[in-house]
Amino acid sequence: MKSETDSTRSPLTLGWEFFKIGCVAFGGFMAVISVIEDVFVRKLGWLKQEEMLDGVSLANVLPGPQAVNTVTYVGYTCGGRKGALASFVGILTPTYILVTGLTFLYFEYAQGVPSIESFFTGLVLAVVAVIFNVVWRMQGKCLQGPLTWGLALLAAASVLTIPTDWKLRATLGVLALAALLGSRVFRTTPDSVPAETGDKGGSVLPLVALPLLLSSLYLLDLPIPKGGLIHVAITFAGLSVLLFGGGYVFIPMIMHVVVEQEGWLTLGQFNDGIAMSQVTPGPIVISAAFIGQKVLMEQGALWGIVGGLVATLAIFGPPALLMVAASQMLERVKGSGRVQGALKGARAAIVGMIAAAGVTILLSELGGADPTSGVDPIRAAQSFGILILSLLALLRFKLPVVMVIPAAGGLGLLLL
């Protein structure tokens, strides 16, 4: 849609519009998309409805957080590469600032205070309910037939049972197997190669090469100082291009890396970081800022802020680059029957991974502050009560996440 002047859709204007959206970006991917559609399609008229749907389709095809990928697409469509950059910065700035402040308060003052730990336990139990709610919604669309259910169960088993040293490789192997089977079994439309329409903004090669390079550096396990800024950047950038299926896939994958493999956080700290990302605006993947800040803050508060910023840019940046590249080749990506089939298989496995992540987090919370001491039956009953109430609020009464999670925190404060 070209009815507006280029100055109206300047990078500064796009950044400001998305900054405002970022301040209220609660409720997950589809909630954020609804706000973006209301602003850019209905109010401003800068996008057609079809263009918006194309962006959502691409966000589901590519790795990375779907909401931020869609924002990048909208920014690119409205203002080219500069518009994509401005939109990317605008949507992430509010939540990054808020998470940075809360992370500092959490590690300086909150840990070890029983009442605050009980509050966070309630938050985490509600996050588990959110995860199970997501699985319930996804299974209806993604698990249709014995093969998809089998892939989901296989993926869940790999998350729950594979030893730590092999878990990441096994998980990626299951995803690759699911995608391969899907590309053969679920391919329903022929590949189509549209005529060239021209690329807006230059070559896509650098946009694709940089994320692939970063992921290669991560998989090579280079001999760099562990826990340093470069290590944090390579770790999150490498994981970012493996993040298919939305932010909830981030939970089992990053939990393995930062808790079990690197030892940067305890499982309790990781769970609290996920909870924090759920009670602040923005995607769940913003918990990367929490993790990066924790890793570097041992060198000082300023280094912690830098670490959080680097982790944020590393986890969101490479998928955004791929999104811009894919926006220039949209019809080719959408027209591939093999790609669509592979994604159907991968999504089935992803549902299983998400369910397993919810089980893992729940089991860790039932153990309390000291999981080695065993499960307290009274605490377990109270925890299950909070979980069930949260599930009822989400499934039966359709209450928004932004209401359910803080309420569960209050119940945790009262009961646990």
C-alpha positions in Angstrom: 0.0 0.0 0.0 1.6 3.2 -1.2 -0.9 5.9 -0.1 1.3 7.3 2.6 4.4 9.3 2.0 7.9 7.9 2.6 8.5 10.5 5.4 5.3 9.4 7.2 6.7 5.8 7.2 10.2 6.8 8.1 12.4 4.6 10.3 11.8 6.9 13.3 8.1 6.7 12.9 8.1 3.0 12.6 10.4 2.6 15.6 8.0 4.8 17.7 4.9 2.9 16.7 6.5 -0.4 17.7 7.9 1.1 20.9 4.3 1.9 21.9 3.2 -1.6 21.0 6.2 -3.0 22.9 5.0 -1.4 26.1 1.7 -3.4 26.0 2.9 -6.5 24.2 1.3 -9.0 26.7 -0.4 -12.2 25.8 1.8 -14.1 23.4 2.3 -14.1 19.7 -1.3 -13.9 18.4 -2.1 -11.2 20.9 0.8 -9.0 19.7 -0.1 -9.8 16.0 -3.7 -8.6 16.7 -2.3 -5.2 18.0 0.0 -4.9 15.0 -2.8 -5.6 12.6 -5.1 -3.1 14.3 -2.4 -0.3 14.1 -0.8 -1.0 10.7 -3.7 -2.4 8.7 -6.8 -0.7 10.1 -5.6 2.6 11.6 -2.6 3.6 9.6 -3.4 1.7 6.4 0.3 1.0 5.7 -0.3 -2.7 5.1 -2.9 -4.7 3.2 -4.5 -7.6 5.1 -2.9 -10.0 2.6 0.6 -8.6 3.4 0.0 -9.0 7.1 -1.0 -12.6 6.7 2.1 -13.2 4.5 4.3 -11.9 7.3 2.6 -14.2 9.8 3.2 -17.1 7.5 6.9 -16.3 7.1 7.2 -16.0 10.9 5.9 -19.5 11.3 8.3 -20.9 8.7 11.5 -19.3 9.9 13.5 -19.8 13.1 13.2 -17.3 15.9 10.4 -15.6 18.0 7.4 -15.3 15.8 6.2 -11.9 17.1 9.6 -10.2 16.6 10.0 -11.8 13.2 6.6 -10.5 12.2 7.5 -7.0 13.4 10.7 -7.2 11.3 8.7 -8.1 8.3 6.2 -5.2 8.8 9.1 -2.8 9.3 10.8 -4.1 6.1 7.6 -4.0 4.1 6.8 -0.4 5.2 10.3 1.0 5.2 12.9 -1.3 3.8 15.9 -2.5 5.8 16.1 0.7 7.8 12.5 0.3 8.7 13.1 -3.3 9.7 15.9 -2.2 12.0 13.9 0.6 13.6 10.9 -1.7 14.2 13.2 -4.4 15.7 14.7 -1.9 18.1 11.4 -0.3 18.9 9.5 -3.5 19.9 12.4 -4.8 22.1 13.4 -1.7 23.9 10.6 -1.5 26.5 10.8 -5.1 27.6 14.6 -5.1 27.6 14.7 -2.1 30.0 12.1 -3.6 32.3 13.7 -7.1 32.4 17.2 -5.5 33.0 15.9 -3.6 36.0 14.0 -6.6 37.5 17.0 -8.9 37.0 19.2 -6.5 39.0 16.7 -6.4 41.8 16.2 -10.1 41.7 19.8 -11.1 42.1 20.7 -8.3 44.5 17.7 -8.5 46.9 15.2 -11.2 46.0 17.1 -14.5 46.2 16.9 -16.1 49.6 13.9 -14.1 50.8 11.3 -16.7 51.5 8.3 -14.6 50.6 9.7 -13.5 47.3 10.7 -17.1 46.5 7.2 -18.2 47.3 5.8 -15.5 45.0 8.1 -16.6 42.2 7.1 -20.2 42.7 3.5 -19.2 42.2 4.5 -17.4 39.0 6.4 -20.5 37.7 3.4 -22.8 38.4 1.3 -20.4 36.3 3.9 -20.5 33.6 3.6 -24.3 33.6 -0.1 -23.9 33.1 0.5 -21.5 30.2 2.9 -24.1 28.6 0.3 -26.9 29.0 -2.4 -24.5 27.6 -0.2 -23.9 24.6 0.3 -27.6 24.1 -3.4 -28.2 24.3 -4.0 -25.6 21.6 -1.2 -26.8 19.4 -2.0 -30.5 19.5 -5.4 -29.9 17.8 -3.6 -28.4 14.8 -0.3 -30.2 14.8 -1.0 -33.7 16.0 -3.3 -35.2 13.4 -2.7 -38.9 12.9 -0.5 -41.6 14.3 2.7 -40.3 12.7 2.5 -36.8 14.2 1.6 -38.2 17.6 4.5 -40.6 17.4 6.9 -37.8 16.5 5.6 -35.8 19.5 6.1 -38.6 21.9 9.5 -39.4 20.6 10.5 -35.7 21.0 9.1 -35.6 24.6 11.0 -38.8 25.5 14.2 -37.3 24.2 13.8 -34.2 26.4 12.9 -36.2 29.5 15.2 -39.3 29.3 18.3 -38.6 27.2 21.4 -38.0 29.4 22.5 -34.4 29.7 25.6 -34.7 27.5 23.6 -36.0 24.6 20.3 -34.2 25.1 20.8 -31.3 22.7 22.2 -33.5 19.9 19.3 -35.9 20.4 16.7 -33.2 20.4 18.1 -31.7 17.2 18.3 -35.2 15.7 14.6 -35.8 16.5 13.7 -32.4 14.9 15.7 -33.3 11.8 14.1 -36.7 11.5 10.6 -35.2 11.9 11.3 -32.6 9.3 12.7 -35.2 6.9 9.7 -37.5 7.3 7.4 -34.6 7.0 8.9 -33.4 3.8 8.2 -36.8 2.3 4.9 -37.8 3.9 3.1 -34.5 4.3 4.1 -32.9 1.0 0.7 -32.1 -0.6 1.4 -29.3 -3.1 4.0 -29.2 -5.8 7.0 -26.9 -5.6 6.4 -23.7 -7.5 9.1 -21.3 -8.6 7.6 -17.8 -9.3 9.0 -15.3 -11.7 11.6 -12.9 -10.3 10.0 -9.9 -8.8 13.1 -8.0 -7.8 14.7 -7.6 -4.5 14.1 -4.5 -2.4 17.2 -3.4 -0.4 20.1 -5.3 -2.0 21.5 -8.8 -1.9 20.2 -11.4 0.6 23.5 -13.3 0.7 25.0 -11.4 3.7 21.7 -11.6 5.6 21.7 -15.4 5.3 25.5 -15.9 5.6 25.9 -14.2 9.0 23.3 -16.3 10.9 24.7 -19.5 9.4 28.3 -18.4 10.3 27.2 -17.7 13.9 25.4 -21.1 14.2 28.5 -22.8 12.8 30.7 -21.1 15.4 28.4 -22.3 18.2 28.3 -25.9 16.9 32.1 -26.0 16.5 32.6 -25.4 20.3 35.6 -23.1 19.8 38.2 -22.8 22.6 37.1 -19.3 23.8 36.8 -18.2 27.4 33.8 -19.7 29.0 31.2 -17.3 30.4 32.8 -14.3 28.6 30.9 -11.8 26.4 32.0 -13.6 23.2 30.9 -17.0 24.5 27.5 -15.5 25.5 27.0 -13.9 22.1 28.0 -17.1 20.1 25.9 -19.3 22.3 22.7 -17.3 21.9 23.3 -16.5 18.3 23.9 -20.1 17.5 20.7 -21.2 19.4 18.6 -18.5 17.7 18.7 -20.1 14.3 17.7 -23.5 15.8 14.6 -22.0 17.4 11.8 -23.2 15.2 8.2 -23.2 16.4 8.1 -20.1 18.5 9.4 -18.9 21.8 8.2 -21.9 23.9 10.6 -24.1 22.0 13.3 -21.9 23.6 12.5 -23.3 27.1 13.7 -27.0 26.8 16.6 -26.1 24.5 18.1 -23.2 26.4 17.3 -24.9 29.7 19.6 -27.7 28.7 22.4 -25.3 27.6 22.4 -22.7 30.4 21.5 -25.0 33.3 22.9 -28.4 32.5 25.7 -27.8 30.0 27.2 -24.4 31.0 26.0 -24.2 34.6 25.3 -20.5 34.3 22.0 -20.7 36.3 20.4 -23.1 38.7 17.2 -24.6 37.5 15.3 -22.5 40.1 16.9 -19.3 38.7 16.1 -20.4 35.1 12.5 -21.0 36.1 12.3 -17.5 37.7 13.7 -16.0 34.6 11.0 -17.6 32.5 8.4 -16.4 34.9 9.8 -12.9 34.7 9.6 -12.9 31.0 5.9 -13.8 31.3 4.9 -11.0 33.6 6.7 -8.4 31.4 5.6 -7.3 27.9 7.4 -8.9 25.0 8.2 -12.5 24.0 9.3 -15.2 26.4 12.7 -15.3 24.6 13.5 -12.0 26.4 14.6 -14.2 29.2 17.9 -14.3 27.3 18.5 -10.8 28.8 18.0 -12.2 32.3 20.5 -15.0 31.5 23.1 -12.8 29.9 23.0 -10.3 32.7 23.4 -13.0 35.3 26.4 -14.5 33.6 28.3 -11.2 33.2 27.2 -9.4 36.4 29.8 -11.2 38.4 32.3 -8.8 36.7 30.2 -5.8 37.8 26.7 -4.3 37.3 27.7 -2.5 34.1 29.1 -5.7 32.6 25.8 -7.4 33.5 23.8 -4.8 31.6 26.2 -5.3 28.6 25.8 -9.1 28.9 22.0 -8.8 28.9 22.1 -6.5 25.8 24.4 -8.8 23.9 22.4 -11.9 24.7 19.2 -10.0 23.6 20.7 -8.9 20.3 22.2 -12.4 19.7 19.0 -14.3 20.3 16.7 -11.9 18.3 19.2 -10.6 15.6 20.0 -13.6 13.4 16.4 -14.7 12.9 15.5 -11.0 12.1 18.2 -11.0 9.4 16.8 -14.2 8.0 13.3 -12.7 8.1 14.4 -9.7 6.0 16.1 -12.1 3.5 13.0 -14.3 3.3 10.7 -11.2 2.8 12.6 -10.6 -0.4 12.0 -14.2 -1.5 8.5 -14.6 0.0 6.8 -16.4 -2.9 9.6 -18.9 -3.3 9.5 -19.9 0.4 5.7 -20.1 0.5 5.5 -22.1 -2.7 7.7 -25.0 -1.5 5.6 -28.1 -0.8 8.6 -29.8 0.7 9.2 -26.9 3.1 5.6 -26.9 4.2 5.7 -30.7 4.7 9.0 -30.6 6.7 7.5 -27.9 8.9 4.4 -30.0 9.6 6.7 -32.8 10.8 8.9 -30.5 12.9 5.9 -28.9 14.5 4.6 -32.2 15.8 8.0 -32.9 17.4 8.0 -29.4 18.9 4.7 -29.9 20.6 6.2 -32.9 22.4 9.3 -30.9 23.4 7.2 -28.1 24.8 5.1 -30.6 26.9 8.2 -32.2 28.2 9.6 -28.8 29.2 6.4 -28.1 31.2 6.8 -31.5 33.0 10.4 -30.7 33.8 9.7 -27.3 35.3 6.8 -28.7 37.3 8.8 -31.5 38.8 11.6 -29.0 39.8 9.1 -26.7 41.5 7.4 -29.6 43.5 10.8 -30.3 45.1 10.9 -26.8 46.6 14.0 -24.8 47.2 16.0 -28.0 48.0 14.9 -30.7 45.5 17.3 -33.2 47.1 15.3 -33.2 50.3 12.3 -34.9 48.6 8.8 -33.7 47.9 6.8 -32.2 50.7 3.2 -33.6 50.2 1.5 -30.5 51.7 3.6 -28.2 49.4 2.9 -30.5 46.5 -0.8 -30.4 47.1 -0.8 -26.6 47.3 1.3 -26.3 44.2 -1.0 -28.6 42.3 -3.9 -26.4 43.5 -2.3 -23.3 42.1 -1.5 -25.1 38.8 -5.1 -26.4 38.4 -6.6 -23.0 39.2 -4.3 -21.4 36.6 -5.3 -24.0 34.0 -9.0 -23.4 34.7 -8.5 -19.7 34.4 -6.8 -20.2 31.0 -8.8 -23.0 29.5 -12.2 -22.6 31.0 -12.5 -18.8 31.6 -10.1 -17.7 28.9 -8.5 -15.1 31.2 -5.4 -13.3 29.7 -2.0 -14.5 30.8 -1.2 -11.1 32.2 -3.9 -11.6 34.8 -3.4 -15.3 35.6 0.4 -15.2 36.2 0.5 -12.4 38.8 -2.6 -13.9 40.5 -0.8 -17.2 40.8 2.2 -15.4 42.3 -0.1 -13.9 44.9 -1.4 -17.4 45.7 2.1 -18.7 46.0 2.9 -15.9 48.5 -0.1 -16.9 50.6 0.1 -20.7 50.4 3.7 -21.7 49.9 
